[in-house]
Amino acid sequence: MTRPETERIADILAAIQACRTYRPFLEEADSRLAEMALDAVLRNLAVIGEAVNHLPTDVTARHPEVDWRAVVGMRHVLVHQYFDINVSVVLDVVDQELTPLEEALIKARRAEGGSPN
């Protein structure tokens, strides 16, 4: 099933928000809660990578400030090298890399005449 660009962008933005929601729990003293939060963040990062992988080239080309290949590459690591995930890298991605991606996609949405939210 093919999803329209607008829906993929909405999926990515929702997954970014979910990562931010779960982020504080990654450092929770309750290790079971922290583990569940990590699972949730990893799933949402994989969703982001998969959706980015299917964005049209014209969308990604308009936003060279985002390393689109790295976003998709992160998904491949999460799915295919799940046994060797570095949690500090995941934290860095959530803390540092999601904002530029979000900003680019909000601009893309606005350029298409859609709502920024």
N, CA, C and O atoms as a MOPAC input file, in Angstrom:
PM7 MOZYME 1SCF
protein

 N      0.84500 1    -1.17100 1     0.00000 1
 C      0.00000 1     0.00000 1     0.00000 1
 C      0.89300 1     1.23800 1     0.00000 1
 O      1.81600 1     1.35300 1     0.80600 1
 N      0.61000 1     2.14000 1    -0.89500 1
 C      1.35700 1     3.38100 1    -0.99000 1
 C      0.64300 1     4.47500 1    -0.21800 1
 O     -0.56900 1     4.65800 1    -0.33800 1
 N      1.41800 1     5.19700 1     0.57400 1
 C      0.84800 1     6.31300 1     1.34300 1
 C      1.27600 1     7.61700 1     0.69000 1
 O      2.40200 1     7.73500 1     0.20600 1
 N      0.39000 1     8.58300 1     0.67600 1
 C      0.74400 1     9.88400 1     0.09800 1
 C      1.83000 1    10.57700 1     0.93000 1
 O      1.99300 1    10.31400 1     2.12200 1
 N      2.54800 1    11.44900 1     0.27400 1
 C      3.60100 1    12.23200 1     0.92000 1
 C      3.09800 1    12.92300 1     2.18500 1
 O      3.78000 1    12.92400 1     3.21000 1
 N      1.92000 1    13.50200 1     2.10900 1
 C      1.38900 1    14.23300 1     3.26900 1
 C      1.20100 1    13.31700 1     4.47800 1
 O      1.44900 1    13.72200 1     5.61300 1
 N      0.76700 1    12.10000 1     4.23200 1
 C      0.58700 1    11.15300 1     5.32900 1
 C      1.92300 1    10.68200 1     5.88500 1
 O      2.06500 1    10.49900 1     7.09400 1
 N      2.89300 1    10.48800 1     5.01700 1
 C      4.22300 1    10.07800 1     5.49300 1
 C      4.84200 1    11.18000 1     6.34900 1
 O      5.44600 1    10.89900 1     7.38400 1
 N      4.69300 1    12.42700 1     5.92000 1
 C      5.21000 1    13.54500 1     6.71800 1
 C      4.49600 1    13.58500 1     8.06500 1
 O      5.13400 1    13.80000 1     9.09600 1
 N      3.19000 1    13.38400 1     8.06700 1
 C      2.43500 1    13.35500 1     9.32800 1
 C      2.91500 1    12.20500 1    10.21800 1
 O      3.02100 1    12.36600 1    11.43400 1
 N      3.20200 1    11.06000 1     9.62600 1
 C      3.71500 1     9.91500 1    10.38600 1
 C      5.04800 1    10.25900 1    11.05500 1
 O      5.26900 1     9.94800 1    12.22600 1
 N      5.92100 1    10.90200 1    10.29500 1
 C      7.24500 1    11.26500 1    10.81900 1
 C      7.10300 1    12.26400 1    11.96100 1
 O      7.72300 1    12.10500 1    13.01200 1
 N      6.28700 1    13.29000 1    11.75300 1
 C      6.11200 1    14.29900 1    12.79500 1
 C      5.49900 1    13.69400 1    14.05900 1
 O      5.88100 1    14.06500 1    15.16800 1
 N      4.56600 1    12.77800 1    13.90300 1
 C      3.97000 1    12.10400 1    15.06900 1
 C      5.00700 1    11.23500 1    15.78200 1
 O      5.03200 1    11.18500 1    17.01200 1
 N      5.85100 1    10.56100 1    15.02900 1
 C      6.89100 1     9.72000 1    15.63200 1
 C      7.93800 1    10.56200 1    16.35000 1
 O      8.45100 1    10.15700 1    17.39300 1
 N      8.25500 1    11.72400 1    15.80300 1
 C      9.17700 1    12.64200 1    16.48300 1
 C      8.58600 1    13.05900 1    17.81700 1
 O      9.27700 1    13.05400 1    18.83500 1
 N      7.31600 1    13.41900 1    17.81700 1
 C      6.66000 1    13.82300 1    19.06100 1
 C      6.63700 1    12.66900 1    20.06500 1
 O      6.84500 1    12.88100 1    21.26000 1
 N      6.39200 1    11.47500 1    19.59400 1
 C      6.39500 1    10.31400 1    20.49000 1
 C      7.77800 1    10.11300 1    21.11000 1
 O      7.88500 1     9.83700 1    22.30500 1
 N      8.82700 1    10.24700 1    20.31600 1
 C     10.19200 1    10.12000 1    20.84900 1
 C     10.43800 1    11.14300 1    21.95100 1
 O     11.03300 1    10.82500 1    22.98100 1
 N      9.98900 1    12.34200 1    21.73500 1
 C     10.15400 1    13.39000 1    22.75500 1
 C      9.34500 1    13.08200 1    24.01800 1
 O      9.78600 1    13.36200 1    25.13200 1
 N      8.18000 1    12.51400 1    23.83300 1
 C      7.33700 1    12.16000 1    24.98100 1
 C      8.00900 1    11.07800 1    25.82800 1
 O      7.98100 1    11.14200 1    27.05700 1
 N      8.60800 1    10.09200 1    25.17500 1
 C      9.21800 1     8.96700 1    25.87300 1
 C     10.62500 1     9.26500 1    26.38500 1
 O     11.12500 1     8.56400 1    27.26400 1
 N     11.26100 1    10.29500 1    25.84400 1
 C     12.66400 1    10.59000 1    26.16500 1
 C     12.95200 1    10.70000 1    27.65800 1
 O     13.93300 1    10.10800 1    28.10900 1
 N     12.16400 1    11.41700 1    28.45100 1
 C     12.48600 1    11.52500 1    29.88100 1
 C     12.52500 1    10.17600 1    30.59800 1
 O     13.25600 1    10.01800 1    31.57500 1
 N     11.75900 1     9.22100 1    30.13200 1
 C     11.68900 1     7.91600 1    30.77400 1
 C     12.90600 1     7.04000 1    30.48200 1
 O     13.09900 1     6.00800 1    31.12500 1
 N     13.72400 1     7.45000 1    29.51800 1
 C     14.92400 1     6.67200 1    29.20000 1
 C     15.94200 1     6.70800 1    30.33000 1
 O     16.81100 1     5.84100 1    30.42300 1
 N     15.82800 1     7.70900 1    31.18100 1
 C     16.75500 1     7.82900 1    32.30700 1
 C     16.05500 1     7.55400 1    33.63900 1
 O     16.52400 1     7.96500 1    34.70100 1
 N     14.96200 1     6.87400 1    33.56200 1
 C     14.16100 1     6.52600 1    34.74000 1
 C     14.92800 1     5.53100 1    35.61900 1
 O     15.59700 1     4.62900 1    35.11500 1
 N     14.82000 1     5.71000 1    36.91500 1
 C     15.47000 1     4.79800 1    37.86300 1
 C     14.88000 1     3.38900 1    37.76400 1
 O     15.58100 1     2.39800 1    37.96500 1
 N     13.60500 1     3.31500 1    37.45600 1
 C     12.95400 1     2.01200 1    37.27100 1
 C     13.43300 1     1.44700 1    35.93100 1
 O     13.01700 1     1.91600 1    34.87200 1
 N     14.29500 1     0.45700 1    35.98100 1
 C     14.91200 1    -0.06100 1    34.75300 1
 C     13.88700 1    -0.66800 1    33.79300 1
 O     14.08400 1    -0.62800 1    32.57800 1
 N     12.80800 1    -1.22300 1    34.31700 1
 C     11.78100 1    -1.77600 1    33.42300 1
 C     11.07700 1    -0.67500 1    32.65100 1
 O     10.78600 1    -0.83300 1    31.46500 1
 N     10.80200 1     0.43500 1    33.31200 1
 C     10.17300 1     1.57200 1    32.64100 1
 C     11.13000 1     2.16000 1    31.60700 1
 O     10.71300 1     2.50700 1    30.50200 1
 N     12.39500 1     2.27100 1    31.95800 1
 C     13.39500 1     2.78700 1    31.01800 1
 C     13.51600 1     1.87400 1    29.79500 1
 O     13.66000 1     2.35200 1    28.67000 1
 N     13.46000 1     0.58100 1    30.01800 1
 C     13.54300 1    -0.37900 1    28.91400 1
 C     12.32100 1    -0.26700 1    27.99500 1
 O     12.45200 1    -0.33800 1    26.77300 1
 N     11.14900 1    -0.09300 1    28.58200 1
 C      9.94100 1     0.08100 1    27.76200 1
 C     10.01800 1     1.37600 1    26.95600 1
 O      9.62600 1     1.41300 1    25.79000 1
 N     10.52300 1     2.43400 1    27.58200 1
 C     10.66100 1     3.70500 1    26.87300 1
 C     11.65400 1     3.56700 1    25.72300 1
 O     11.43000 1     4.10600 1    24.63900 1
 N     12.74600 1     2.84900 1    25.95700 1
 C     13.72100 1     2.63300 1    24.89000 1
 C     13.08800 1     1.86700 1    23.73300 1
 O     13.29100 1     2.21800 1    22.57100 1
 N     12.33000 1     0.83100 1    24.04200 1
 C     11.63100 1     0.08400 1    22.98400 1
 C     10.72300 1     1.01100 1    22.17500 1
 O     10.67400 1     0.92900 1    20.94800 1
 N     10.00700 1     1.88900 1    22.87100 1
 C      9.09300 1     2.80600 1    22.18600 1
 C      9.85500 1     3.79600 1    21.31500 1
 O      9.44100 1     4.08000 1    20.19100 1
 N     10.96100 1     4.32100 1    21.82100 1
 C     11.76800 1     5.26500 1    21.02900 1
 C     12.35500 1     4.56600 1    19.81500 1
 O     12.32300 1     5.11200 1    18.71200 1
 N     12.88800 1     3.37400 1    20.00100 1
 C     13.47700 1     2.64200 1    18.87200 1
 C     12.43400 1     2.37200 1    17.79000 1
 O     12.72200 1     2.51700 1    16.60200 1
 N     11.24200 1     1.98600 1    18.18700 1
 C     10.18400 1     1.74100 1    17.21000 1
 C      9.85700 1     3.00600 1    16.43700 1
 O      9.71100 1     2.97000 1    15.21600 1
 N      9.74400 1     4.11800 1    17.13600 1
 C      9.40800 1     5.36900 1    16.45900 1
 C     10.54000 1     5.86100 1    15.57000 1
 O     10.28100 1     6.44800 1    14.51900 1
 N     11.79000 1     5.63700 1    15.96500 1
 C     12.90600 1     5.99000 1    15.08800 1
 C     12.89100 1     5.12500 1    13.82300 1
 O     13.22000 1     5.59900 1    12.73600 1
 N     12.51100 1     3.87000 1    13.97200 1
 C     12.38900 1     3.00300 1    12.79500 1
 C     11.26100 1     3.47700 1    11.88100 1
 O     11.40500 1     3.45300 1    10.65800 1
 N     10.14900 1     3.90500 1    12.45900 1
 C      9.04200 1     4.45700 1    11.66100 1
 C      9.51300 1     5.68800 1    10.90300 1
 O      9.20100 1     5.85200 1     9.72400 1
 N     10.26000 1     6.55000 1    11.57300 1
 C     10.78200 1     7.75600 1    10.92800 1
 C     11.64400 1     7.37100 1     9.73400 1
 O     11.47100 1     7.91200 1     8.64200 1
 N     12.56300 1     6.44700 1     9.93400 1
 C     13.45400 1     6.03900 1     8.84700 1
 C     12.71600 1     5.41600 1     7.68300 1
 O     13.03600 1     5.67900 1     6.52300 1
 N     11.73800 1     4.59700 1     7.98600 1
 C     10.96200 1     3.95500 1     6.91800 1
 C     10.16000 1     4.98600 1     6.13700 1
 O     10.12600 1     4.94600 1     4.90700 1
 N      9.52200 1     5.89800 1     6.83600 1
 C      8.72800 1     6.92200 1     6.15000 1
 C      9.62400 1     7.84800 1     5.33000 1
 O      9.27200 1     8.20800 1     4.20700 1
 N     10.76900 1     8.23600 1     5.87100 1
 C     11.70800 1     9.08400 1     5.12300 1
 C     12.16900 1     8.36600 1     3.86300 1
 O     12.31400 1     8.98900 1     2.81200 1
 N     12.39600 1     7.08100 1     3.96000 1
 C     12.85800 1     6.29900 1     2.81200 1
 C     11.87500 1     6.36400 1     1.64400 1
 O     12.26200 1     6.14700 1     0.49600 1
 N     10.62200 1     6.65700 1     1.92800 1
 C      9.59900 1     6.69900 1     0.88100 1
 C      9.15500 1     8.11800 1     0.51600 1
 O      8.21200 1     8.29700 1    -0.25400 1
 N      9.83600 1     9.12000 1     1.07000 1
 C      9.51200 1    10.49700 1     0.66000 1
 C     10.00400 1    10.73600 1    -0.76200 1
 O     11.04400 1    10.20800 1    -1.15600 1
 N      9.27000 1    11.52300 1    -1.53000 1
 C      9.70500 1    11.83900 1    -2.88900 1
 C     11.01400 1    12.63500 1    -2.87200 1
 O     11.27400 1    13.41000 1    -1.95200 1
 N     11.81500 1    12.42900 1    -3.89100 1
 C     13.10200 1    13.10700 1    -4.00800 1
 C     12.94500 1    14.61900 1    -4.00700 1
 O     13.81100 1    15.32300 1    -3.48600 1
 N     11.87500 1    15.13100 1    -4.57000 1
 C     11.71500 1    16.58800 1    -4.59800 1
 C     11.57700 1    17.16200 1    -3.18600 1
 O     11.98300 1    18.29900 1    -2.94700 1
 N     11.01900 1    16.40900 1    -2.26300 1
 C     10.90500 1    16.86800 1    -0.87300 1
 C     12.28900 1    16.88900 1    -0.23100 1
 O     12.69000 1    17.89200 1     0.35900 1
 N     12.99800 1    15.80500 1    -0.34600 1
 C     14.30700 1    15.72500 1     0.29900 1
 C     15.32000 1    16.66800 1    -0.35200 1
 O     16.17800 1    17.22100 1     0.33600 1
 N     15.23100 1    16.85400 1    -1.64800 1
 C     16.17200 1    17.74300 1    -2.33700 1
 C     16.01100 1    19.19800 1    -1.90800 1
 O     16.97700 1    19.96000 1    -1.93100 1
 N     14.81500 1    19.58300 1    -1.52200 1
 C     14.57700 1    20.96600 1    -1.07400 1
 C     15.12500 1    21.23200 1     0.32300 1
 O     15.14300 1    22.37700 1     0.77600 1
 N     15.56700 1    20.19100 1     1.00000 1
 C     16.03700 1    20.33900 1     2.37500 1
 C     17.37400 1    19.62500 1     2.56900 1
 O     17.45500 1    18.61100 1     3.26100 1
 N     18.42100 1    20.17300 1     1.94700 1
 C     19.74000 1    19.53100 1     2.05900 1
 C     20.35400 1    19.63600 1     3.45200 1
 O     21.36400 1    18.99200 1     3.73400 1
 N     19.75100 1    20.44200 1     4.32200 1
 C     20.26500 1    20.57000 1     5.68600 1
 C     20.04600 1    19.29600 1     6.50400 1
 O     20.65200 1    19.11800 1     7.56100 1
 N     19.18400 1    18.42000 1     6.01300 1
 C     18.92000 1    17.14500 1     6.68400 1
 C     19.72600 1    16.05300 1     5.97900 1
 O     19.73500 1    15.96300 1     4.75100 1
 N     20.38700 1    15.24500 1     6.76600 1
 C     21.11500 1    14.10200 1     6.21700 1
 C     20.12900 1    12.94100 1     6.07800 1
 O     20.04000 1    12.07100 1     6.94300 1
 N     19.40300 1    12.95400 1     4.98000 1
 C     18.33100 1    11.97700 1     4.75100 1
 C     18.86500 1    10.54700 1     4.75400 1
 O     18.21500 1     9.63800 1     5.26900 1
 N     20.04900 1    10.35300 1     4.17800 1
 C     20.63600 1     8.99900 1     4.14100 1
 C     20.91500 1     8.49600 1     5.55300 1
 O     20.75200 1     7.30900 1     5.83500 1
 N     21.33500 1     9.39300 1     6.43900 1
 C     21.60400 1     8.99300 1     7.82200 1
 C     20.31400 1     8.59300 1     8.53300 1
 O     20.31100 1     7.67100 1     9.34800 1
 N     19.22400 1     9.28500 1     8.22500 1
 C     17.93000 1     8.95200 1     8.84000 1
 C     17.52200 1     7.53200 1     8.43100 1
 O     17.12800 1     6.72100 1     9.26900 1
 N     17.62100 1     7.25500 1     7.15300 1
 C     17.28300 1     5.91300 1     6.66000 1
 C     18.28800 1     4.89600 1     7.18600 1
 O     17.91700 1     3.77500 1     7.53400 1
 N     19.55000 1     5.28200 1     7.24500 1
 C     20.58900 1     4.39200 1     7.77000 1
 C     20.34000 1     4.00200 1     9.21800 1
 O     20.59300 1     2.86500 1     9.61700 1
 N     19.84600 1     4.94500 1     9.99500 1
 C     19.51800 1     4.64700 1    11.39100 1
 C     18.43700 1     3.58100 1    11.45900 1
 O     18.49900 1     2.68400 1    12.29900 1
 N     17.45800 1     3.67400 1    10.59000 1
 C     16.39700 1     2.66200 1    10.54300 1
 C     16.98300 1     1.29100 1    10.24300 1
 O     16.60100 1     0.29500 1    10.85700 1
 N     17.92500 1     1.24500 1     9.28500 1
 C     18.53600 1    -0.03500 1     8.92900 1
 C     19.30500 1    -0.63100 1    10.11300 1
 O     19.24900 1    -1.83700 1    10.35100 1
 N     20.01000 1     0.21000 1    10.84000 1
 C     20.72900 1    -0.26700 1    12.02500 1
 C     19.74300 1    -0.80400 1    13.06000 1
 O     19.94900 1    -1.88300 1    13.61600 1
 N     18.67900 1    -0.05500 1    13.31600 1
 C     17.70500 1    -0.47500 1    14.32700 1
 C     17.03100 1    -1.79800 1    13.97300 1
 O     16.73800 1    -2.61200 1    14.84900 1
 N     16.79000 1    -2.00200 1    12.68700 1
 C     16.08000 1    -3.20000 1    12.25400 1
 C     17.01900 1    -4.38600 1    12.03700 1
 O     16.68600 1    -5.51700 1    12.39200 1
 N     18.18700 1    -4.12900 1    11.45900 1
 C     19.07300 1    -5.22900 1    11.07100 1
 C     20.22300 1    -5.47100 1    12.04100 1
 O     20.79200 1    -6.56200 1    12.06100 1
 N     20.57000 1    -4.47500 1    12.84000 1
 C     21.64400 1    -4.65200 1    13.82400 1
 C     21.11400 1    -4.34800 1    15.22500 1
 O     21.80600 1    -3.76000 1    16.05600 1
 N     19.89700 1    -4.75500 1    15.45900 1
 C     19.19300 1    -4.50300 1    16.71700 1
 C     19.98700 1    -4.97200 1    17.93600 1
 O     19.81400 1    -4.43700 1    19.03100 1
 N     20.83200 1    -5.94300 1    17.75800 1
 C     21.59900 1    -6.53300 1    18.84900 1
 C     22.79300 1    -5.68200 1    19.26800 1
 O     23.45400 1    -5.97700 1    20.26400 1
 N     23.06700 1    -4.62100 1    18.50400 1
 C     24.26400 1    -3.80800 1    18.75200 1
 C     23.92400 1    -2.32000 1    18.77800 1
 O     24.68500 1    -1.50000 1    18.26500 1
 N     22.79600 1    -1.97400 1    19.36600 1
 C     22.36000 1    -0.57500 1    19.41000 1
 C     23.04500 1     0.13000 1    20.57100 1
 O     23.04100 1    -0.35400 1    21.70300 1
 N     23.63000 1     1.27600 1    20.26900 1
 C     24.30600 1     2.10000 1    21.26700 1
 C     23.29500 1     3.11700 1    21.80000 1
 O     22.86900 1     4.01300 1    21.07200 1
 N     22.92100 1     2.97800 1    23.05200 1
 C     21.88800 1     3.83000 1    23.63600 1
 C     22.32100 1     5.30200 1    23.63700 1
 O     21.48200 1     6.18600 1    23.47000 1
 N     23.59400 1     5.57000 1    23.81900 1
 C     24.04300 1     6.97100 1    23.80500 1
 C     23.85300 1     7.59300 1    22.42300 1
 O     23.58400 1     8.79000 1    22.32200 1
 N     23.98500 1     6.81200 1    21.37100 1
 C     23.72000 1     7.31400 1    20.01700 1
 C     22.22900 1     7.59700 1    19.86800 1
 O     21.84600 1     8.61100 1    19.28400 1
 N     21.40000 1     6.72400 1    20.38200 1
 C     19.94900 1     6.92900 1    20.32600 1
 C     19.57800 1     8.21700 1    21.05900 1
 O     18.78200 1     9.01100 1    20.55800 1
 N     20.14500 1     8.42200 1    22.23000 1
 C     19.87300 1     9.64200 1    22.99100 1
 C     20.30100 1    10.87800 1    22.21100 1
 O     19.58500 1    11.87900 1    22.18600 1
 N     21.46500 1    10.80900 1    21.57700 1
 C     21.94900 1    11.93800 1    20.78200 1
 C     21.00400 1    12.22500 1    19.61500 1
 O     20.71100 1    13.38400 1    19.32100 1
 N     20.53500 1    11.18500 1    18.96100 1
 C     19.60200 1    11.36800 1    17.84400 1
 C     18.33600 1    12.06000 1    18.33400 1
 O     17.87100 1    13.02100 1    17.72100 1
 N     17.78700 1    11.57800 1    19.42500 1
 C     16.54900 1    12.17200 1    19.94800 1
 C     16.79000 1    13.61700 1    20.39200 1
 O     15.97400 1    14.49900 1    20.12200 1
 N     17.90600 1    13.85000 1    21.06800 1
 C     18.18400 1    15.17900 1    21.62800 1
 C     18.65500 1    16.19100 1    20.59000 1
 O     18.38100 1    17.38300 1    20.73000 1
 N     19.36000 1    15.74100 1    19.55100 1
 C     20.00600 1    16.67800 1    18.63100 1
 C     19.50800 1    16.62400 1    17.18600 1
 O     19.48700 1    17.64900 1    16.50400 1
 N     19.11800 1    15.47000 1    16.72400 1
 C     18.87400 1    15.29800 1    15.28400 1
 C     17.41400 1    15.39700 1    14.86000 1
 O     17.13300 1    15.62500 1    13.68300 1
 N     16.50100 1    15.23600 1    15.77100 1
 C     15.09000 1    15.25000 1    15.38000 1
 C     14.57600 1    16.65900 1    15.08300 1
 O     13.69300 1    16.82400 1    14.24100 1
 N     15.10700 1    17.66200 1    15.75100 1
 C     14.62900 1    19.03100 1    15.52800 1
 C     14.86700 1    19.51100 1    14.09600 1
 O     13.93500 1    20.02800 1    13.47900 1
 N     16.07800 1    19.36300 1    13.53600 1
 C     16.25700 1    19.79500 1    12.14000 1
 C     15.35100 1    19.02900 1    11.16300 1
 O     14.86000 1    19.60000 1    10.19000 1
 N     15.13800 1    17.75400 1    11.42400 1
 C     14.24100 1    16.96200 1    10.58400 1
 C     12.81800 1    17.49200 1    10.69700 1
 O     12.13300 1    17.67100 1     9.69000 1
 N     12.38500 1    17.73600 1    11.90200 1
 C     11.03900 1    18.26900 1    12.12700 1
 C     10.86900 1    19.61900 1    11.43000 1
 O      9.86300 1    19.84600 1    10.75900 1
 N     11.83500 1    20.50300 1    11.58300 1
 C     11.75300 1    21.83100 1    10.96000 1
 C     11.66300 1    21.73100 1     9.44200 1
 O     10.87900 1    22.44700 1     8.81900 1
 N     12.45800 1    20.84900 1     8.84300 1
 C     12.41600 1    20.66800 1     7.38400 1
 C     11.05100 1    20.15200 1     6.93800 1
 O     10.52500 1    20.59300 1     5.91600 1
 N     10.48200 1    19.22800 1     7.69100 1
 C      9.19400 1    18.65900 1     7.29100 1
 C      8.04600 1    19.63300 1     7.51300 1
 O      7.06800 1    19.61400 1     6.76500 1
 N      8.15000 1    20.47900 1     8.52400 1
 C      7.13700 1    21.51900 1     8.69500 1
 C      7.20600 1    22.49600 1     7.53000 1
 O      6.16800 1    22.93100 1     7.03200 1
 N      8.40500 1    22.84700 1     7.08800 1
 C      8.56100 1    23.71000 1     5.91000 1
 C      7.98900 1    23.02900 1     4.66800 1
 O      7.31600 1    23.66700 1     3.85800 1
 N      8.25600 1    21.74800 1     4.52200 1
 C      7.73900 1    21.00500 1     3.36700 1
 C      6.22000 1    20.98200 1     3.38800 1
 O      5.57600 1    21.14200 1     2.35100 1
 N      5.66000 1    20.78800 1     4.54600 1
 C      4.20300 1    20.76900 1     4.68500 1
 C      3.61300 1    22.13200 1     4.33700 1
 O      2.60300 1    22.21400 1     3.63900 1
 N      4.23800 1    23.19000 1     4.81800 1
 C      3.76300 1    24.54200 1     4.50600 1
 C      3.87500 1    24.83400 1     3.01000 1
 O      2.99600 1    25.47400 1     2.43400 1
 N      4.95700 1    24.36500 1     2.38100 1
 C      5.15300 1    24.60400 1     0.94400 1
 C      4.04800 1    23.92400 1     0.12300 1
 O      3.69900 1    24.37800 1    -0.96600 1
 N      3.51700 1    22.84700 1     0.66000 1
 C      2.42900 1    22.13500 1    -0.02700 1
 C      1.06900 1    22.71700 1     0.34700 1
 O      0.03400 1    22.23100 1    -0.10900 1
 N      1.07400 1    23.75900 1     1.17700 1
 C     -0.18400 1    24.39100 1     1.56500 1
 C     -0.88900 1    23.73800 1     2.72000 1
 O     -2.06400 1    23.99700 1     2.97800 1
 N     -0.15800 1    22.87900 1     3.42200 1
 C     -0.76500 1    22.18000 1     4.54500 1
 C     -0.53100 1    22.88200 1     5.85600 1
 O      0.21300 1    23.85900 1     5.93500 1
 N     -1.16900 1    22.37800 1     6.87200 1
 C     -1.02100 1    22.91900 1     8.21700 1
 C      0.35700 1    22.55400 1     8.76000 1
 O      0.82900 1    21.44400 1     8.51000 1
 N      1.01100 1    23.44100 1     9.48600 1
 C      2.32100 1    23.11300 1    10.04800 1
 C      2.25400 1    22.08000 1    11.15300 1
 O      3.27600 1    21.48000 1    11.48800 1
 N      1.09000 1    21.85400 1    11.72900 1
 C      0.95300 1    20.87600 1    12.80700 1
 C      0.37700 1    19.63700 1    12.29200 1
 O      0.18100 1    18.68600 1    13.04800 1

